[in-house]
C-alpha cells in the first residue's frame, strides 16, 4: 500500500479511508510501528474499531479540499512522488540508479503479467 501518499493515492483515488486509526498521527506503514503499537493496531482491526469505509463523492471532495488547505499552509499531507522517493534512495545508496524510467515507471523488473 502507498503509505507515503495515503491521502492522494488511496483516499482521494479510491474513495476509501481507514477510520478509527488507534494511534497518534496519520495512517502509516505497520512495519514502521513498535511492537506495542503494532498490537494496538491489530486489536483495533480485529475488533473492527479500525476499518475501511467507502466515502461518498462529497466526503472525498471535502477531504481533498481540506488536504489542499493543509498542504498550502506548509503541512505535509501529500508525500513525495515515487520518483522523488526513488531519487532520495539512489542518492543515499550511491548507485545513482533509481530503478525507474524517465517517466517514473519501473524498469528491469522480472514480473510475469498475464495477458487479458
N, C-alpha and C positions, 0 to 999 in steps of 0.2 A: 504494500500500500504506500502511497505517496504521502508520508507524514510531513515532510518539509513544506509541501504545498497543499495541505489538507483542505483548507477553505476553498481554494480555487479549483483544484483538481478532483476533489471528492464532493464537497458540499455544493458548490456552485455548478459543477459539471453534471453530477448525477442526481442532484436534488435529494440527497440523503444526509443525515447528520447523526453522530453518535451523541445521544443525550444522556445525561446523568453521569458524566465523567467524574469519577470519585476522587480525583487527585487535584492538587493545586495546579494552576496553569492550564495551558492548552493541551489538546489531544496530542500525544507524542508516541513514538515508537516504543512498544512494550519491551523491546530488547535493551532500551536505554534506562529502564526503571530499576530501582533497587529491589531486592527480593521482597521486602516488606510491601513496597508499592505494587509490585507485581501480584502479590497475594491479594491485596486490596482490590485491584482491578479485576482479577479473576473471580473473586467473590461477588463483586458488583455485576459482572456479566452473567454469572451463573444464576444469580437471584433476579435477573432482569431489571435491576435498578439502573444499570447502564445498558443501553440497547440502541440499535439502529432504528431510525424513524424516517419515513418518507415525508419530504417537505412539499408544501403547496407552492405553486409558482409565486404567490405573493410572499411567502416566507423566504424563498430563495432570493427574490428581488430585494426584500428588506435586509437580508443578511449581506448581500452584495454591496448595497449602499453603505451599510454600517462598516463593512470591511474596508471599502474605499476611503471612507471618512477617517478611520483609524490609521490607515496606511499614509494618507495625506498629512496626518499630524505626526508622522515620524515613528509610529509603532510598526513593527514588522509583523504583518498579517500574512502576506504572501512571501513564501520563501524564495530562495534563488532558483532560477530556471535550472533544468537538468544540465544544460551546457555550462552554466556558471559553476554549478557544483562540481562537475567533472573537471573543469579547468582548475579549480581550487585543489582538488585531489592530485591532479597531474603536477601542479606546481609544488606540492608538498612532497611527492614521491620522486620528483626529479626526472621522471620519464618524458614529460612533455607530451605524452600521448594520452588523450582523454578517452580513447576507445569510441569516439563518436565521429561521424562525418561532419562536414561543414554545415549541414542543415540541422545538426543536433540528433540525428538518428544513429542508432548503434550500428557499428560495422564490425565485421570479423567475428561474429558470434556463431557458434556451431549449434544452431537450433533448428530442428525439423518442424516446419509449419505445414500441416496438411492442407492440401488444396480443397477449395469448397466444392 
